[in-house]
Amino acid sequence: MGTKEITKKTLFVIIIIAFTLALVFTGCGERSAESGGGLYKEQEAVMVEEAPAMEMAEEDYMAEEERAYSDDMQYSDTPDTIDRKVIKTAYMELEVETGKFEKVLFDITRLAEKNGGFVSHTQSYSDEDGNLTSGNITIRIPHDQYNPALEAVKGMGTVKSISVSGQDVTQEYTDLESRLRNLEAQEEVLLELMKQSKKVSDSIEVQRELSYVQEQIEVIKGRMNYLDNMVSFSTIDIYLYEPLPIADSSGWGFLDALKKGLRGAVTVFNGILVFVIAASPIILFIAIILVIVWLIIRSRRKKRAHKDKK
């Protein structure tokens, strides 16, 4: 009986120890589970909090990219607003009605003045009878009135030939502007150095450089003014003339033949007169030699005649 009681007690103790260990391990598992769950919840909360931030950052990035794309589209769709500088010139040969040369010349002059332009050059030629029948006229017209003025001139006669050209000087003008800004900046620096210089040698050196820079500024301004003038006022050069009269072939043409004969005779006489005047020194020299020879021959003849008488 003693052995059975000991065995029961031992089993009872083992069961109690096993139950106690089971309770201990179960509590640790629950605590570790609770702690693990809390960490998981905290990480989930952090991820929940970071998710909106990431979404906001992504939305901002997409908005920035869309705005940049729209800006690029706006830039590419924007038309070129550079003020082109083009020098326009035209040359025209215009045949006018007989007897209308002076009138058309006056009409072209009045057209230029009416449109705010001016006549820069004119030259006229007359025929055999002294009537003005042909000539050149060059007018300068504001660039916005260039095409209407050209069409108006075309309507004053018959256009025999016309050429129109345009020279783009935008790049040259832009370069001149850039150079002018740089030179003006150098001028300001040199003027400031001139104020601060205390030695005479330094002042002379700065003054020399300043004079050179100012000279270059004046040259560039002069070129820019010239280009502005040529762009603002277009040039139209016109050669106008009356048609040549048709010769009358009717009749015998006695008067015409007489006129031509007299003109030919006068031409021949003028040629002979010019030749005589040009050769007069040689003729005079030959005449002197001939006179000397004649005097020598005459003297010898007299001597012979005198000997024969003796």
Long-range contacts (C-beta under 8 A, 24 or more apart in sequence): 82-170, 83-170, 84-168, 84-170, 85-168, 85-169, 85-170, 85-173, 85-227, 85-231, 86-166, 86-167, 86-168, 86-169, 86-170, 86-231, 87-166, 87-167, 87-169, 87-227, 87-230, 87-231, 87-234, 88-143, 88-146, 88-164, 88-165, 88-166, 88-234, 88-235, 89-164, 89-165, 89-166, 89-167, 89-234, 89-235, 89-236, 89-237, 90-146, 90-150, 90-162, 90-163, 90-164, 90-165, 90-234, 90-235, 90-236, 90-237, 91-162, 91-163, 91-237, 91-238, 91-239, 92-150, 92-153, 92-154, 92-159, 92-161, 92-162, 92-163, 92-236, 92-237, 92-238, 92-239, 93-159, 93-160, 93-161, 93-162, 93-238, 93-239, 93-240, 93-241, 94-153, 94-154, 94-156, 94-157, 94-158, 94-159, 94-160, 94-238, 94-239, 94-240, 94-241, 95-157, 95-158, 95-160, 95-240, 95-241, 95-242, 95-243, 96-156, 96-157, 96-158, 96-240, 96-241, 96-242, 97-157, 97-242, 98-242, 98-243, 98-245, 99-242, 100-157, 100-242, 101-132, 101-133, 101-134, 101-135, 101-240, 101-241, 101-242, 102-132, 104-156, 104-157, 104-240, 105-132, 105-135, 105-137, 105-240, 107-156, 108-137, 108-139, 108-153, 108-156, 108-238, 108-240, 109-137, 109-139, 111-139, 111-149, 111-152, 111-153, 112-139, 112-140, 112-141, 112-149, 115-141, 115-142, 115-145, 115-148, 115-149, 116-141, 116-142, 116-145, 117-141, 117-142, 117-145, 117-149, 117-233, 120-235, 133-241, 133-242, 134-239, 134-240, 134-241, 134-242, 135-239, 135-240, 135-241, 136-237, 136-238, 136-239, 137-237, 137-238, 137-240, 138-235, 138-236, 138-237, 138-238, 139-235, 139-236, 139-238, 140-233, 140-234, 140-235, 140-236, 141-233, 141-234, 141-235, 141-236, 142-232, 142-233, 142-234, 143-231, 143-232, 143-233, 143-234, 146-234, 146-236, 149-236, 150-236, 153-236, 153-238, 157-240, 169-227, 169-230, 169-231, 172-227, 173-224, 173-227, 176-220, 176-223, 176-224, 176-227, 177-224, 179-216, 179-220, 180-217, 180-220, 180-221, 180-224, 183-213, 183-216, 183-217, 183-220, 184-217, 186-213, 187-213, 187-214, 187-217
